[in-house]
Amino acid sequence: MPRKPLNPDSLKRLTSRQQRFVEEYLVDLNATQAARRAGYSARSAYARGSELLQSLHIREAVQKARAEQQVRTRINADRILLEIARLALYDPRKFFDAEGSPLRITDLDADTAAALNGIEVVEQYTGRGAERQFVGFVKKYKLVDKGPNLDRLMKHLGLYSADNRQRTDPLETLLQAIAGGNSSVLRPVPQDPERPTEAPAGERPAEEEGEESCMDEDEEGQGGE
C-alpha cells in the first residue's frame, strides 16, 4: 500500500506538547522516552507514547520532520551505505607514498581518510639533560577494523542467507518437507543400485534351486535308511 502523502498543515494541528513529542521522538525514535521528555508523566509515558504514534496527524508530523531532518543533515540510506563501504573496502597502502613513508592526513583521499580511526603522535628526542635534542615525530595510525563493516555489507546484500541455504542439513530439509506434507520426497529412486533386483515371474535364482535340490537329497537319504 503506498504511503499517504505528507500533509503540510499537519504541524499546525499539534498542541505544543505534541509538537515537543515529535521533536523529541526524532532524537532516538523511542516513543516512551520522547513522551517523558515532552512533559508527560513517567507512569503514563509508555501508554501516551504509543497512543500518540497511533494518531494519524502525529505520524504525518513525524514523517515530515524526519524528511526535513534528512535534507538538513544530508544523512540518508545511500550515504550510510557509502560510509560502511569505505570502512570495509579501504586499501591501507594508500596511507603511504611510493617510498613507504606515511602521507600527511591532508594528502589522503576521502575514502582512505574515512578509515582512519585515530592517530597518536610521539615526540622523539636524542641525548639527555642539556644535550637532549628534538629529532622528530613518530606517528601511529589506528585504522578501522574491516571485519564488522564487511559483516554489515554481507547482511545488506543478503549473502549470509544464500550461504545458509547452501549449508542446509539434508536430514533437516527432509523432515521439514515431510512435516509440510510433501510426499514426493519419499518416492523411490529410479534404478537405485542398492535396491534388490526382483527375478522375473516363473524364474528362480540358481542358488535357491541348488539349496532345494540338496534338501531333497537329504530327505531321500533319510527315507532310504
N, C-alpha and C positions, 0 to 999 in steps of 0.2 A: 504494500500500500504506500503510495507516495506521501511524503511528508507534507503537512499542511503549511502553506507559505506563512512566513512570519508577519504578524500584524504590527505595522509601525506605531500604532497607537496603544500597544499592549502595556507599555511602561506607564502611560498616563492613567491607567485604571488601577494601579497599585497604590496601596497605602504606603506611608513612609516606612513602616516596619516591614512590609512585604518587599519593598524596594531594597531595604537593607539586607533582607534574607537573600535576595537574588545576588547582590554584590558579594556577600559572604560565601554563598554556595560556590561561586567561581574560584574561591581560594583553594579549596581541597575537595570539592564535589561531595561533601559529607553533609547530608541534609540535617542530621541531628545537631552537629556542631554549628552549622550555619544558623539554625533556629536559636540556639543558645546565644550566639554572638549577636543575633539580631534583637535580642531582648526578651525572648520567650523563656519561661521558667525551665529549670533543669528537669523538673519532674515531667513536664509536658513536651519537652523538646523533641523527643522521638516521634510522638504522635503528630505534633504540629508540623515537623519537617516532612513527614510522609504525606500529610494532608495537603500541604502547600504544593508539593510536586505533582499531586493529582489534579490540581486546578489547571484548566486549560490556559488561562491568561498568564499564570505563573510560568508554565512550561514555555510559552511563547516568549516571555520576557527573558528567560534563561537562555533560550536558543539565540535570541537576538543579541544578548550581551556577550555570549561566547563567540558569535561570529564577529562582532566588533572587536573583541579581545584578540582574536587571531589576526585580524587586519593590523591592529596596533603593534602587536609583538612579532608579527610575521612567523609565528610558530604554527605549523600545520603538520600533517602526517608525512608529507613529502620531505619537509626539512628534517624531521626527526629521523626518517629512514636514511637520508643522506648522511647525517652525522654518525649514525650507527655504522654505515658502510665505511666511512672514513676511519673509524676506530678499529674496524675488523680487518681492513684490507690495506693498511698503510705499509709502505716499504721503508724499513729502518735505514737502508743505505742512503736515503735522501737526507739524512741528518749530517752527512759528511761530504766534503768536497772530493775531488779526484785524487788528492794526496792522502785522504783518510783523516783529515783534520775536521773537527766539528764546525758546522756552519753557525753563523750568528742567527739568533732567533728571527731577526728581521729579514734574513735571507731565505727562510723556509717558505715553501709554498703552503697554501691554505690547507690542503689535505694532510700534509706532513705535520704542520704545526698543531693541528687538531689532536694528533696522537700524543702530544707532549703532556704528560700528567704532572710534571714538576721538574724543577731544576735546582741543584744545590751548587753554590759557588764557594770554593775554599781558597783562601789566600795562601800562597806558598812563599816561604822565606828561606834564606840560607844564612848560616852563621849564627852566632849567639851574642847576647849582650849588645855592646856598642857596634859590633861588626855585623849585626843582623841586618840583612837587606832583603827587600821585597823582590821576588823574581817573577811572579805572575800568578795566574789563577788556574785552578782545576775545576772544570765544570762537569757535573754529574747529571746526566739526563735520566729522568724516570719516565718510561713510556707506559702507555695504557696497555693493559692485558688484552690481547686479541681474543682469547678464549670465550669470555662471556658475550662479547659482541658478535662473534661468529655464531654462537648459540642462538642469539636473538634473530640473526638473519636466517638461520636454518628454520626456526619456528615460523618466521614471517613467510617464507617460501614454501612451507609445508613439507620440507624434506624429511623431517622425522616421521611424518605419517607414512610416506612412501617406504621408508626404511623399515618401519614397524610391520607393514604389510608383508614385506619380503621375509621377515623373521617369524611369521606366524607359526605356531606349533601345529603340525599336521593333525595330531590327535585332537587338539582343541578345536580346530576347524571342523573335523568330522563330527564331534559331539555337538557343536553349535548347529551344524546342518541337520543332524538328527532331531535336535530339540525344536528346530524350526519347521519340521515336517517335510524336509526334502528327502524323499525316499530314494531318489536317483543315486545317492551316494552309496547305497547298499547293493547296487546291481553288480552281478559277477563280471569280472574282466574277461573279454573275449580272448580265447586261446591262451588261457592262463597256464604257464608252464608247470606250475605246482599243482594244478588240478588233475586228479587221476583220470586216465583215459578209459572210457567205457567200451567194452568189446561189443561188436555187433550182435544182434539177436541171433541165437542158434549156434554161436561160436563160443568156445570156452578156451581160456589160455592153456597152453600145453602143460604148464606146471601143475595146474589143477587136475588135468587128466591123468598125469603121472601119479599124483597123490591118490586119486581114486582107484587106479589100477593096482597100486601097491596094497591098498586096503582090501581089494577083492582077493588078491593072492593070499593075504594073511587069513582072511576068513575061510578061503578054500582049504588052506593048510590045516586049520583047526578042525574043519569038518572031516578031513581025511583021517585025523587021529581018532 
